[in-house]
Amino acid sequence: MEKISPRHPWEARLVVSLIMLVLAFIGLVITQVHSTGSFDYWKWVIPIYAFLALWLSWYVRKQMQVLKPVSLWHELLHWLGLIATVLLVSLFVNIGIISRFIAGLFDLTLLSLTLFIAGIYIEITFVFVGIILGVFAFLVAFVAQYLYAFLIPVLLAGALIILLTIWMSHKQFLSK
């Protein structure tokens, strides 16, 4: 019986990262068009990010047959912590402490931090997605007037960095 070597999951990493970036871009467009609607958008899209991250981690482990120190249960708790914090921000909105626009910005910032930390411990591509989302949050907060002039180059640069990281990882895998 011939042993089949596992495939490198670079395609999955690329697709998940690009989906996350597209979802973030849509959120920024919603913020520009209807600033109070971004709060609802981020509240509903964060579980999608959690699902994508958990699926990618599971898929990479399955393909690479590598045991990592962080288990899927740790990752699930990581994402549940974000969801609980978003619910807390929702409570702040409901009792009138913060506006819906600020809550949407908080949710985006919390998501960028969660992705960044997930990238450190779980999947390196999430570091770059988290940084890009952090830059998006900065641009929404401070450069709203010129958002699209900065946003598209940042999105393209981030996608290029992710692509290069995945390509280098794939190249190292093939050389083994």
N, C-alpha and C positions, 0 to 999 in steps of 0.2 A: 504494500500500500504506500503510495507516494504522499509525502507530507506537503501540503500547500502552504506557502508562506503568506502571512497576513498582508493585506494591502495597506498602504499608507493612507490615512484618512484626510488627506489634504483637501479633497473636493468637499467633504462635509464641513471642514473648518471654514473654507472659503464661502460656501453657500450660507452657513449660519451667520458668519460675520457680516456678509453683505445684506442678508435679511434684517439683521439688527440695525445696520446703518440706514437702510431704506426706511425702516419703521421710525428711526430717530428723525430722519429728514422730513417724513410726513408729519411728525409731531411738531417740528419747527414751523412748517408751513401752516399748520393749524394754529399755532401760537401767534403767527403774524396776522392771519386772517381773522381769527376769533380768539383773542387772548384768554378769555375765561373758559373756553372749551378745551384748552390744552390740559387742564386739570383732569377732566374726565378721560381724555385720551390716554394720558400716562397711567392713570389708575387702572385702566383696562388692558393696556399693552404690557405692563410689567409682568403679569403672569405668563404672557407669551414669551417674553425674554427668559423667564425662569424655565419654562418648558424647553425652549431651544437650548439653553445652557446645559440643563440636565440631560437632554437627549444626546447632545454632542459629547459630553463627558462619558456617558455610557457607551456610545458608539466607538469613541477613540479607545477606551479600555478594551472593548470587545475585539476591535481590529488589531490593536497592538499587543494584546495579551500581556499587559503590564499592570502590576499592582502598584497603585499609588497610595501614599499615606492617608490621603483624604478619601473617605468612602462616599458613596452616593448619599448615605444618610446625613453625613456632614454637609454635603452640598444642598440637600433638601432643606435642612435647617437654616443654612446660609440664606437661601431664597425666601423661606418662610419669615425670616427676620426682616427682610426688606418689605415683604407684603404687610406684616404687622405694623411696621413703621409708616407705610403709606396709609394704612387705616387710621393710625394716630394723626397723621397730617389731615386726613379727611375729617376727623373729629374736630380739629382746630378750625377747619373751614366752617363746619356746621354750627359751631358755637360763636363764630364771628371773630376769632382772634386774628386770622390771616385771610387774605383775599384768595380767590380762586387762581388768579394769575401767579401769585407768589407760591401757592401750593403746587401748581404745575411745575414751576421752576425748582422747588424743593424736591419734588418727585424725580425730575430729570437728574438733579444733582445726586440724590440718593442712589438712583440707578447707575449712574456713572461710577460712583464709589464702589458699589456692590460688584459691578463688572470688573473694575480694576483689581479688587481684592480676589475675586474669583480667578482672575488671570494670574495672580501671583501664586496661588495655591493649587489651582486646578488645571486651567488651560490658558497657555500664554497668549493666544490670540485675543482673549478677553481684556488683557491689559490695554491693548491698542484701541479696542472698541470703547472701553471705559474712558480713556484719555480723550478720544474724539467726542464722546458725549459730554465730558466735562468742558471741552472747548465750546461745544454747542451751547451749554448752559451759560458760559461766560458771554458768548456772543449775544444770546437772547437778553441777558441782563444789562449789558453795557453798550452794545453796538446795534441795538434793534433797528435804528434808522438805516444802517448800511449792512444789514444782516446777510442778504443774498450775495453781496460782493465778496464777503469773507467766507460764507458757508460753503459754496461750491468748491473753491480751492481746498478748503479743509477736508471736505468729504472726499475729494479725489486723492489728496495726499494720504489720508487715512486708509483708503481702499488700497492704494499702492503699497503702503507700508505693510498692511496685512497680507497682501499678495506676495510681497518679497519675503516676509517671515515664513509663510507657508511654503513657498518655493524652496527656500533654504532648508527648511525642515525636511521637505520631500527629497531634496538632493542628498542630504546627509543620510536619510533612510536608504536610498538606493545605493549609496556607496558602501553600505555595510554588508 
